[in-house]
Amino acid sequence: MAGELPDSAKLVFGDRTELAREFADMLREHGVERGLIGPREIDRIWERHVLNSAVIAELLPRECRCVDVGSGAGLPGIPLAIARPDITLTLLEPMARRVAWLEEVVDRLQLDSVTVVRGRAEEGPVRERLKNSDVVTARAVAPLEKLARWCLPLVKPGGQLVALKGESAQEELERDAQAVRKAGGTAGRVAVCGADVLDQPTTVILIDRQTRQTRRDR
Protein backbone atom coordinates (compact mmCIF):
# COMPACT_ATOMS: atom_id res chain seq x y z
CA MET A 1 0.00 0.00 0.00
CA ALA A 2 1.10 3.55 -0.70
CA GLY A 3 0.98 4.61 2.95
CA GLU A 4 2.99 1.74 4.39
CA LEU A 5 6.40 2.50 5.84
CA PRO A 6 9.03 0.36 4.09
CA ASP A 7 11.62 -1.34 6.26
CA SER A 8 14.36 0.37 4.27
CA ALA A 9 13.14 3.76 5.51
CA LYS A 10 14.38 3.00 9.01
CA LEU A 11 17.77 2.00 7.64
CA VAL A 12 18.09 5.28 5.77
CA PHE A 13 16.52 7.75 8.21
CA GLY A 14 17.13 6.13 11.61
CA ASP A 15 15.59 8.09 14.46
CA ARG A 16 14.25 10.68 12.00
CA THR A 17 12.06 8.18 10.16
CA GLU A 18 8.87 9.81 11.40
CA LEU A 19 9.89 13.07 9.71
CA ALA A 20 10.34 11.19 6.46
CA ARG A 21 6.94 9.56 6.93
CA GLU A 22 5.35 12.99 7.45
CA PHE A 23 6.97 14.33 4.27
CA ALA A 24 5.77 11.30 2.30
CA ASP A 25 2.25 11.83 3.69
CA MET A 26 2.34 15.49 2.65
CA LEU A 27 3.36 14.52 -0.88
CA ARG A 28 0.67 11.86 -1.00
CA GLU A 29 -2.01 14.26 0.22
CA HIS A 30 -1.09 17.40 -1.70
CA GLY A 31 1.46 16.47 -4.37
CA VAL A 32 -0.88 15.86 -7.28
CA GLU A 33 -3.28 18.76 -6.69
CA ARG A 34 -0.35 21.18 -6.34
CA GLY A 35 1.37 19.92 -9.48
CA LEU A 36 4.39 18.48 -7.66
CA ILE A 37 4.06 14.85 -8.76
CA GLY A 38 1.94 12.97 -11.28
CA PRO A 39 -1.05 10.85 -10.21
CA ARG A 40 0.80 7.65 -11.12
CA GLU A 41 3.49 8.49 -8.57
CA ILE A 42 1.24 8.17 -5.52
CA ASP A 43 1.86 4.43 -5.15
CA ARG A 44 5.63 4.77 -5.36
CA ILE A 45 6.39 7.86 -3.33
CA TRP A 46 8.74 6.03 -0.97
CA GLU A 47 10.78 4.00 -3.45
CA ARG A 48 10.89 6.39 -6.41
CA HIS A 49 11.05 9.72 -4.64
CA VAL A 50 11.78 9.81 -0.90
CA LEU A 51 14.27 6.95 -0.60
CA ASN A 52 15.64 7.48 -4.11
CA SER A 53 16.61 10.98 -3.01
CA ALA A 54 17.80 10.22 0.52
CA VAL A 55 20.34 7.56 -0.37
CA ILE A 56 22.64 10.08 -2.03
CA ALA A 57 23.36 11.27 1.52
CA GLU A 58 26.15 8.68 1.54
CA LEU A 59 28.05 10.86 -0.95
CA LEU A 60 28.00 14.10 1.04
CA PRO A 61 30.84 15.16 3.36
CA ARG A 62 30.07 15.86 7.02
CA GLU A 63 28.70 19.33 7.80
CA CYS A 64 28.91 20.43 4.19
CA ARG A 65 27.14 23.35 2.56
CA CYS A 66 24.75 22.04 -0.08
CA VAL A 67 22.44 23.64 -2.66
CA ASP A 68 19.57 21.71 -4.25
CA VAL A 69 18.92 23.33 -7.65
CA GLY A 70 15.38 23.22 -9.03
CA SER A 71 14.13 21.65 -5.83
CA GLY A 72 10.49 21.52 -6.94
CA ALA A 73 8.65 19.12 -4.65
CA GLY A 74 11.71 19.07 -2.39
CA LEU A 75 13.56 16.27 -4.12
CA PRO A 76 16.24 15.38 -3.32
CA GLY A 77 16.60 18.25 -0.83
CA ILE A 78 14.01 17.45 1.84
CA PRO A 79 14.89 13.75 2.20
CA LEU A 80 18.58 14.75 2.30
CA ALA A 81 17.92 17.24 5.08
CA ILE A 82 16.03 14.62 7.07
CA ALA A 83 18.70 11.95 6.61
CA ARG A 84 21.58 14.38 7.20
CA PRO A 85 20.74 17.08 9.76
CA ASP A 86 24.45 17.96 9.92
CA ILE A 87 24.43 19.61 6.48
CA THR A 88 23.42 23.21 5.73
CA LEU A 89 21.00 23.04 2.82
CA THR A 90 19.54 25.63 0.46
CA LEU A 91 16.52 24.69 -1.66
CA LEU A 92 16.67 26.79 -4.84
CA GLU A 93 13.42 26.99 -6.82
CA PRO A 94 12.16 29.61 -9.34
CA MET A 95 8.39 28.95 -9.21
CA ALA A 96 6.45 30.84 -6.53
CA ARG A 97 3.92 28.07 -5.85
CA ARG A 98 6.67 25.54 -5.35
CA VAL A 99 8.60 27.93 -3.13
CA ALA A 100 5.46 28.23 -1.01
CA TRP A 101 5.26 24.44 -0.77
CA LEU A 102 8.89 24.11 0.24
CA GLU A 103 8.50 26.76 2.91
CA GLU A 104 5.46 24.92 4.29
CA VAL A 105 7.38 21.63 4.45
CA VAL A 106 10.43 23.19 6.09
CA ASP A 107 8.23 24.90 8.67
CA ARG A 108 6.08 21.86 9.43
CA LEU A 109 9.04 19.50 9.77
CA GLN A 110 11.07 22.14 11.64
CA LEU A 111 14.12 21.66 9.44
CA ASP A 112 16.28 24.36 11.00
CA SER A 113 19.27 23.71 8.74
CA VAL A 114 17.26 24.37 5.56
CA THR A 115 16.71 27.68 3.73
CA VAL A 116 14.39 28.21 0.76
CA VAL A 117 15.50 30.67 -1.94
CA ARG A 118 13.45 31.70 -4.95
CA GLY A 119 15.56 32.03 -8.08
CA ARG A 120 17.52 30.29 -10.80
CA ALA A 121 21.07 29.02 -10.58
CA GLU A 122 22.13 31.01 -13.65
CA GLU A 123 21.07 34.36 -12.19
CA GLY A 124 23.87 36.68 -11.07
CA PRO A 125 22.52 37.50 -7.59
CA VAL A 126 21.85 33.82 -6.92
CA ARG A 127 25.37 32.87 -7.98
CA GLU A 128 26.83 35.53 -5.74
CA ARG A 129 24.76 34.39 -2.75
CA LEU A 130 25.30 30.65 -3.14
CA LYS A 131 28.79 30.46 -4.62
CA ASN A 132 31.49 28.29 -3.03
CA SER A 133 29.06 25.58 -1.97
CA ASP A 134 30.58 22.20 -1.16
CA VAL A 135 27.94 20.23 -3.07
CA VAL A 136 25.19 21.08 -5.54
CA THR A 137 22.44 18.54 -6.23
CA ALA A 138 19.89 18.38 -9.04
CA ARG A 139 17.18 15.86 -9.89
CA ALA A 140 15.15 15.83 -13.12
CA VAL A 141 16.11 19.43 -13.90
CA ALA A 142 17.92 19.45 -17.26
CA PRO A 143 20.41 17.59 -19.47
CA LEU A 144 23.95 17.45 -18.09
CA GLU A 145 25.27 20.09 -20.48
CA LYS A 146 22.85 22.68 -19.07
CA LEU A 147 23.26 21.48 -15.49
CA ALA A 148 27.01 21.97 -15.71
CA ARG A 149 26.63 25.55 -16.97
CA TRP A 150 24.03 26.40 -14.35
CA CYS A 151 25.35 24.55 -11.33
CA LEU A 152 29.14 24.42 -11.46
CA PRO A 153 29.53 28.18 -10.85
CA LEU A 154 27.90 27.57 -7.45
CA VAL A 155 30.42 24.86 -6.53
CA LYS A 156 33.70 25.73 -4.85
CA PRO A 157 36.92 24.45 -6.50
CA GLY A 158 37.24 20.81 -5.52
CA GLY A 159 33.54 20.63 -4.63
CA GLN A 160 31.04 18.47 -6.46
CA LEU A 161 27.92 18.48 -8.59
CA VAL A 162 25.69 15.47 -7.85
CA ALA A 163 23.16 14.97 -10.65
CA LEU A 164 20.53 12.27 -10.12
CA LYS A 165 20.04 10.48 -13.44
CA GLY A 166 18.62 7.30 -14.88
CA GLU A 167 19.92 4.37 -16.89
CA SER A 168 21.33 6.62 -19.62
CA ALA A 169 23.72 8.38 -17.21
CA GLN A 170 26.91 7.05 -18.79
CA GLU A 171 25.72 7.91 -22.28
CA GLU A 172 24.83 11.44 -21.15
CA LEU A 173 28.18 11.86 -19.44
CA GLU A 174 30.06 10.87 -22.58
CA ARG A 175 27.85 13.01 -24.83
CA ASP A 176 28.30 16.18 -22.76
CA ALA A 177 31.90 15.70 -21.60
CA GLN A 178 33.26 18.62 -23.60
CA ALA A 179 30.53 20.99 -22.37
CA VAL A 180 31.16 19.90 -18.78
CA ARG A 181 34.88 20.65 -19.04
CA LYS A 182 34.13 24.02 -20.65
CA ALA A 183 31.86 24.84 -17.70
CA GLY A 184 34.67 24.11 -15.26
CA GLY A 185 34.05 20.48 -14.42
CA THR A 186 36.24 17.40 -14.50
CA ALA A 187 35.58 14.36 -16.66
CA GLY A 188 33.07 13.02 -14.15
CA ARG A 189 31.91 9.53 -13.31
CA VAL A 190 28.75 7.52 -12.74
CA ALA A 191 28.00 6.11 -9.29
CA VAL A 192 25.21 4.06 -7.73
CA CYS A 193 23.73 4.83 -4.30
CA GLY A 194 21.52 2.75 -2.02
CA ALA A 195 22.25 -0.63 -3.56
CA ASP A 196 21.86 -2.25 -0.14
CA VAL A 197 18.42 -0.75 0.57
CA LEU A 198 16.67 -0.15 -2.77
CA ASP A 199 15.49 -2.63 -5.38
CA GLN A 200 16.43 0.00 -7.98
CA PRO A 201 19.44 1.93 -6.69
CA THR A 202 19.86 5.61 -7.48
CA THR A 203 22.19 6.41 -10.37
CA VAL A 204 24.08 9.69 -10.19
CA ILE A 205 26.64 11.58 -12.22
CA LEU A 206 29.41 13.11 -10.12
CA ILE A 207 31.25 16.12 -11.52
CA ASP A 208 34.07 17.72 -9.53
CA ARG A 209 34.68 21.45 -9.94
CA GLN A 210 38.11 22.00 -11.40
CA THR A 211 40.81 23.46 -9.19
CA ARG A 212 43.76 25.50 -10.43
CA GLN A 213 45.84 22.34 -10.33
CA THR A 214 43.41 20.31 -12.44
CA ARG A 215 43.23 23.13 -14.99
CA ARG A 216 47.04 23.19 -15.25
CA ASP A 217 47.14 19.40 -15.64
CA ARG A 218 44.74 19.34 -18.59
C-alpha positions as YAML, in Angstrom:
chain: A
units: angstrom
residues:
- id: 1
  name: MET
  ca: [0.00, 0.00, 0.00]
- id: 2
  name: ALA
  ca: [1.10, 3.55, -0.70]
- id: 3
  name: GLY
  ca: [0.98, 4.61, 2.95]
- id: 4
  name: GLU
  ca: [2.99, 1.74, 4.39]
- id: 5
  name: LEU
  ca: [6.40, 2.50, 5.84]
- id: 6
  name: PRO
  ca: [9.03, 0.36, 4.09]
- id: 7
  name: ASP
  ca: [11.62, -1.34, 6.26]
- id: 8
  name: SER
  ca: [14.36, 0.37, 4.27]
- id: 9
  name: ALA
  ca: [13.14, 3.76, 5.51]
- id: 10
  name: LYS
  ca: [14.38, 3.00, 9.01]
- id: 11
  name: LEU
  ca: [17.77, 2.00, 7.64]
- id: 12
  name: VAL
  ca: [18.09, 5.28, 5.77]
- id: 13
  name: PHE
  ca: [16.52, 7.75, 8.21]
- id: 14
  name: GLY
  ca: [17.13, 6.13, 11.61]
- id: 15
  name: ASP
  ca: [15.59, 8.09, 14.46]
- id: 16
  name: ARG
  ca: [14.25, 10.68, 12.00]
- id: 17
  name: THR
  ca: [12.06, 8.18, 10.16]
- id: 18
  name: GLU
  ca: [8.87, 9.81, 11.40]
- id: 19
  name: LEU
  ca: [9.89, 13.07, 9.71]
- id: 20
  name: ALA
  ca: [10.34, 11.19, 6.46]
- id: 21
  name: ARG
  ca: [6.94, 9.56, 6.93]
- id: 22
  name: GLU
  ca: [5.35, 12.99, 7.45]
- id: 23
  name: PHE
  ca: [6.97, 14.33, 4.27]
- id: 24
  name: ALA
  ca: [5.77, 11.30, 2.30]
- id: 25
  name: ASP
  ca: [2.25, 11.83, 3.69]
- id: 26
  name: MET
  ca: [2.34, 15.49, 2.65]
- id: 27
  name: LEU
  ca: [3.36, 14.52, -0.88]
- id: 28
  name: ARG
  ca: [0.67, 11.86, -1.00]
- id: 29
  name: GLU
  ca: [-2.01, 14.26, 0.22]
- id: 30
  name: HIS
  ca: [-1.09, 17.40, -1.70]
- id: 31
  name: GLY
  ca: [1.46, 16.47, -4.37]
- id: 32
  name: VAL
  ca: [-0.88, 15.86, -7.28]
- id: 33
  name: GLU
  ca: [-3.28, 18.76, -6.69]
- id: 34
  name: ARG
  ca: [-0.35, 21.18, -6.34]
- id: 35
  name: GLY
  ca: [1.37, 19.92, -9.48]
- id: 36
  name: LEU
  ca: [4.39, 18.48, -7.66]
- id: 37
  name: ILE
  ca: [4.06, 14.85, -8.76]
- id: 38
  name: GLY
  ca: [1.94, 12.97, -11.28]
- id: 39
  name: PRO
  ca: [-1.05, 10.85, -10.21]
- id: 40
  name: ARG
  ca: [0.80, 7.65, -11.12]
- id: 41
  name: GLU
  ca: [3.49, 8.49, -8.57]
- id: 42
  name: ILE
  ca: [1.24, 8.17, -5.52]
- id: 43
  name: ASP
  ca: [1.86, 4.43, -5.15]
- id: 44
  name: ARG
  ca: [5.63, 4.77, -5.36]
- id: 45
  name: ILE
  ca: [6.39, 7.86, -3.33]
- id: 46
  name: TRP
  ca: [8.74, 6.03, -0.97]
- id: 47
  name: GLU
  ca: [10.78, 4.00, -3.45]
- id: 48
  name: ARG
  ca: [10.89, 6.39, -6.41]
- id: 49
  name: HIS
  ca: [11.05, 9.72, -4.64]
- id: 50
  name: VAL
  ca: [11.78, 9.81, -0.90]
- id: 51
  name: LEU
  ca: [14.27, 6.95, -0.60]
- id: 52
  name: ASN
  ca: [15.64, 7.48, -4.11]
- id: 53
  name: SER
  ca: [16.61, 10.98, -3.01]
- id: 54
  name: ALA
  ca: [17.80, 10.22, 0.52]
- id: 55
  name: VAL
  ca: [20.34, 7.56, -0.37]
- id: 56
  name: ILE
  ca: [22.64, 10.08, -2.03]
- id: 57
  name: ALA
  ca: [23.36, 11.27, 1.52]
- id: 58
  name: GLU
  ca: [26.15, 8.68, 1.54]
- id: 59
  name: LEU
  ca: [28.05, 10.86, -0.95]
- id: 60
  name: LEU
  ca: [28.00, 14.10, 1.04]
- id: 61
  name: PRO
  ca: [30.84, 15.16, 3.36]
- id: 62
  name: ARG
  ca: [30.07, 15.86, 7.02]
- id: 63
  name: GLU
  ca: [28.70, 19.33, 7.80]
- id: 64
  name: CYS
  ca: [28.91, 20.43, 4.19]
- id: 65
  name: ARG
  ca: [27.14, 23.35, 2.56]
- id: 66
  name: CYS
  ca: [24.75, 22.04, -0.08]
- id: 67
  name: VAL
  ca: [22.44, 23.64, -2.66]
- id: 68
  name: ASP
  ca: [19.57, 21.71, -4.25]
- id: 69
  name: VAL
  ca: [18.92, 23.33, -7.65]
- id: 70
  name: GLY
  ca: [15.38, 23.22, -9.03]
- id: 71
  name: SER
  ca: [14.13, 21.65, -5.83]
- id: 72
  name: GLY
  ca: [10.49, 21.52, -6.94]
- id: 73
  name: ALA
  ca: [8.65, 19.12, -4.65]
- id: 74
  name: GLY
  ca: [11.71, 19.07, -2.39]
- id: 75
  name: LEU
  ca: [13.56, 16.27, -4.12]
- id: 76
  name: PRO
  ca: [16.24, 15.38, -3.32]
- id: 77
  name: GLY
  ca: [16.60, 18.25, -0.83]
- id: 78
  name: ILE
  ca: [14.01, 17.45, 1.84]
- id: 79
  name: PRO
  ca: [14.89, 13.75, 2.20]
- id: 80
  name: LEU
  ca: [18.58, 14.75, 2.30]
- id: 81
  name: ALA
  ca: [17.92, 17.24, 5.08]
- id: 82
  name: ILE
  ca: [16.03, 14.62, 7.07]
- id: 83
  name: ALA
  ca: [18.70, 11.95, 6.61]
- id: 84
  name: ARG
  ca: [21.58, 14.38, 7.20]
- id: 85
  name: PRO
  ca: [20.74, 17.08, 9.76]
- id: 86
  name: ASP
  ca: [24.45, 17.96, 9.92]
- id: 87
  name: ILE
  ca: [24.43, 19.61, 6.48]
- id: 88
  name: THR
  ca: [23.42, 23.21, 5.73]
- id: 89
  name: LEU
  ca: [21.00, 23.04, 2.82]
- id: 90
  name: THR
  ca: [19.54, 25.63, 0.46]
- id: 91
  name: LEU
  ca: [16.52, 24.69, -1.66]
- id: 92
  name: LEU
  ca: [16.67, 26.79, -4.84]
- id: 93
  name: GLU
  ca: [13.42, 26.99, -6.82]
- id: 94
  name: PRO
  ca: [12.16, 29.61, -9.34]
- id: 95
  name: MET
  ca: [8.39, 28.95, -9.21]
- id: 96
  name: ALA
  ca: [6.45, 30.84, -6.53]
- id: 97
  name: ARG
  ca: [3.92, 28.07, -5.85]
- id: 98
  name: ARG
  ca: [6.67, 25.54, -5.35]
- id: 99
  name: VAL
  ca: [8.60, 27.93, -3.13]
- id: 100
  name: ALA
  ca: [5.46, 28.23, -1.01]
- id: 101
  name: TRP
  ca: [5.26, 24.44, -0.77]
- id: 102
  name: LEU
  ca: [8.89, 24.11, 0.24]
- id: 103
  name: GLU
  ca: [8.50, 26.76, 2.91]
- id: 104
  name: GLU
  ca: [5.46, 24.92, 4.29]
- id: 105
  name: VAL
  ca: [7.38, 21.63, 4.45]
- id: 106
  name: VAL
  ca: [10.43, 23.19, 6.09]
- id: 107
  name: ASP
  ca: [8.23, 24.90, 8.67]
- id: 108
  name: ARG
  ca: [6.08, 21.86, 9.43]
- id: 109
  name: LEU
  ca: [9.04, 19.50, 9.77]
- id: 110
  name: GLN
  ca: [11.07, 22.14, 11.64]
- id: 111
  name: LEU
  ca: [14.12, 21.66, 9.44]
- id: 112
  name: ASP
  ca: [16.28, 24.36, 11.00]
- id: 113
  name: SER
  ca: [19.27, 23.71, 8.74]
- id: 114
  name: VAL
  ca: [17.26, 24.37, 5.56]
- id: 115
  name: THR
  ca: [16.71, 27.68, 3.73]
- id: 116
  name: VAL
  ca: [14.39, 28.21, 0.76]
- id: 117
  name: VAL
  ca: [15.50, 30.67, -1.94]
- id: 118
  name: ARG
  ca: [13.45, 31.70, -4.95]
- id: 119
  name: GLY
  ca: [15.56, 32.03, -8.08]
- id: 120
  name: ARG
  ca: [17.52, 30.29, -10.80]
- id: 121
  name: ALA
  ca: [21.07, 29.02, -10.58]
- id: 122
  name: GLU
  ca: [22.13, 31.01, -13.65]
- id: 123
  name: GLU
  ca: [21.07, 34.36, -12.19]
- id: 124
  name: GLY
  ca: [23.87, 36.68, -11.07]
- id: 125
  name: PRO
  ca: [22.52, 37.50, -7.59]
- id: 126
  name: VAL
  ca: [21.85, 33.82, -6.92]
- id: 127
  name: ARG
  ca: [25.37, 32.87, -7.98]
- id: 128
  name: GLU
  ca: [26.83, 35.53, -5.74]
- id: 129
  name: ARG
  ca: [24.76, 34.39, -2.75]
- id: 130
  name: LEU
  ca: [25.30, 30.65, -3.14]
- id: 131
  name: LYS
  ca: [28.79, 30.46, -4.62]
- id: 132
  name: ASN
  ca: [31.49, 28.29, -3.03]
- id: 133
  name: SER
  ca: [29.06, 25.58, -1.97]
- id: 134
  name: ASP
  ca: [30.58, 22.20, -1.16]
- id: 135
  name: VAL
  ca: [27.94, 20.23, -3.07]
- id: 136
  name: VAL
  ca: [25.19, 21.08, -5.54]
- id: 137
  name: THR
  ca: [22.44, 18.54, -6.23]
- id: 138
  name: ALA
  ca: [19.89, 18.38, -9.04]
- id: 139
  name: ARG
  ca: [17.18, 15.86, -9.89]
- id: 140
  name: ALA
  ca: [15.15, 15.83, -13.12]
- id: 141
  name: VAL
  ca: [16.11, 19.43, -13.90]
- id: 142
  name: ALA
  ca: [17.92, 19.45, -17.26]
- id: 143
  name: PRO
  ca: [20.41, 17.59, -19.47]
- id: 144
  name: LEU
  ca: [23.95, 17.45, -18.09]
- id: 145
  name: GLU
  ca: [25.27, 20.09, -20.48]
- id: 146
  name: LYS
  ca: [22.85, 22.68, -19.07]
- id: 147
  name: LEU
  ca: [23.26, 21.48, -15.49]
- id: 148
  name: ALA
  ca: [27.01, 21.97, -15.71]
- id: 149
  name: ARG
  ca: [26.63, 25.55, -16.97]
- id: 150
  name: TRP
  ca: [24.03, 26.40, -14.35]
- id: 151
  name: CYS
  ca: [25.35, 24.55, -11.33]
- id: 152
  name: LEU
  ca: [29.14, 24.42, -11.46]
- id: 153
  name: PRO
  ca: [29.53, 28.18, -10.85]
- id: 154
  name: LEU
  ca: [27.90, 27.57, -7.45]
- id: 155
  name: VAL
  ca: [30.42, 24.86, -6.53]
- id: 156
  name: LYS
  ca: [33.70, 25.73, -4.85]
- id: 157
  name: PRO
  ca: [36.92, 24.45, -6.50]
- id: 158
  name: GLY
  ca: [37.24, 20.81, -5.52]
- id: 159
  name: GLY
  ca: [33.54, 20.63, -4.63]
- id: 160
  name: GLN
  ca: [31.04, 18.47, -6.46]
- id: 161
  name: LEU
  ca: [27.92, 18.48, -8.59]
- id: 162
  name: VAL
  ca: [25.69, 15.47, -7.85]
- id: 163
  name: ALA
  ca: [23.16, 14.97, -10.65]
- id: 164
  name: LEU
  ca: [20.53, 12.27, -10.12]
- id: 165
  name: LYS
  ca: [20.04, 10.48, -13.44]
- id: 166
  name: GLY
  ca: [18.62, 7.30, -14.88]
- id: 167
  name: GLU
  ca: [19.92, 4.37, -16.89]
- id: 168
  name: SER
  ca: [21.33, 6.62, -19.62]
- id: 169
  name: ALA
  ca: [23.72, 8.38, -17.21]
- id: 170
  name: GLN
  ca: [26.91, 7.05, -18.79]
- id: 171
  name: GLU
  ca: [25.72, 7.91, -22.28]
- id: 172
  name: GLU
  ca: [24.83, 11.44, -21.15]
- id: 173
  name: LEU
  ca: [28.18, 11.86, -19.44]
- id: 174
  name: GLU
  ca: [30.06, 10.87, -22.58]
- id: 175
  name: ARG
  ca: [27.85, 13.01, -24.83]
- id: 176
  name: ASP
  ca: [28.30, 16.18, -22.76]
- id: 177
  name: ALA
  ca: [31.90, 15.70, -21.60]
- id: 178
  name: GLN
  ca: [33.26, 18.62, -23.60]
- id: 179
  name: ALA
  ca: [30.53, 20.99, -22.37]
- id: 180
  name: VAL
  ca: [31.16, 19.90, -18.78]
- id: 181
  name: ARG
  ca: [34.88, 20.65, -19.04]
- id: 182
  name: LYS
  ca: [34.13, 24.02, -20.65]
- id: 183
  name: ALA
  ca: [31.86, 24.84, -17.70]
- id: 184
  name: GLY
  ca: [34.67, 24.11, -15.26]
- id: 185
  name: GLY
  ca: [34.05, 20.48, -14.42]
- id: 186
  name: THR
  ca: [36.24, 17.40, -14.50]
- id: 187
  name: ALA
  ca: [35.58, 14.36, -16.66]
- id: 188
  name: GLY
  ca: [33.07, 13.02, -14.15]
- id: 189
  name: ARG
  ca: [31.91, 9.53, -13.31]
- id: 190
  name: VAL
  ca: [28.75, 7.52, -12.74]
- id: 191
  name: ALA
  ca: [28.00, 6.11, -9.29]
- id: 192
  name: VAL
  ca: [25.21, 4.06, -7.73]
- id: 193
  name: CYS
  ca: [23.73, 4.83, -4.30]
- id: 194
  name: GLY
  ca: [21.52, 2.75, -2.02]
- id: 195
  name: ALA
  ca: [22.25, -0.63, -3.56]
- id: 196
  name: ASP
  ca: [21.86, -2.25, -0.14]
- id: 197
  name: VAL
  ca: [18.42, -0.75, 0.57]
- id: 198
  name: LEU
  ca: [16.67, -0.15, -2.77]
- id: 199
  name: ASP
  ca: [15.49, -2.63, -5.38]
- id: 200
  name: GLN
  ca: [16.43, 0.00, -7.98]
- id: 201
  name: PRO
  ca: [19.44, 1.93, -6.69]
- id: 202
  name: THR
  ca: [19.86, 5.61, -7.48]
- id: 203
  name: THR
  ca: [22.19, 6.41, -10.37]
- id: 204
  name: VAL
  ca: [24.08, 9.69, -10.19]
- id: 205
  name: ILE
  ca: [26.64, 11.58, -12.22]
- id: 206
  name: LEU
  ca: [29.41, 13.11, -10.12]
- id: 207
  name: ILE
  ca: [31.25, 16.12, -11.52]
- id: 208
  name: ASP
  ca: [34.07, 17.72, -9.53]
- id: 209
  name: ARG
  ca: [34.68, 21.45, -9.94]
- id: 210
  name: GLN
  ca: [38.11, 22.00, -11.40]
- id: 211
  name: THR
  ca: [40.81, 23.46, -9.19]
- id: 212
  name: ARG
  ca: [43.76, 25.50, -10.43]
- id: 213
  name: GLN
  ca: [45.84, 22.34, -10.33]
- id: 214
  name: THR
  ca: [43.41, 20.31, -12.44]
- id: 215
  name: ARG
  ca: [43.23, 23.13, -14.99]
- id: 216
  name: ARG
  ca: [47.04, 23.19, -15.25]
- id: 217
  name: ASP
  ca: [47.14, 19.40, -15.64]
- id: 218
  name: ARG
  ca: [44.74, 19.34, -18.59]
...
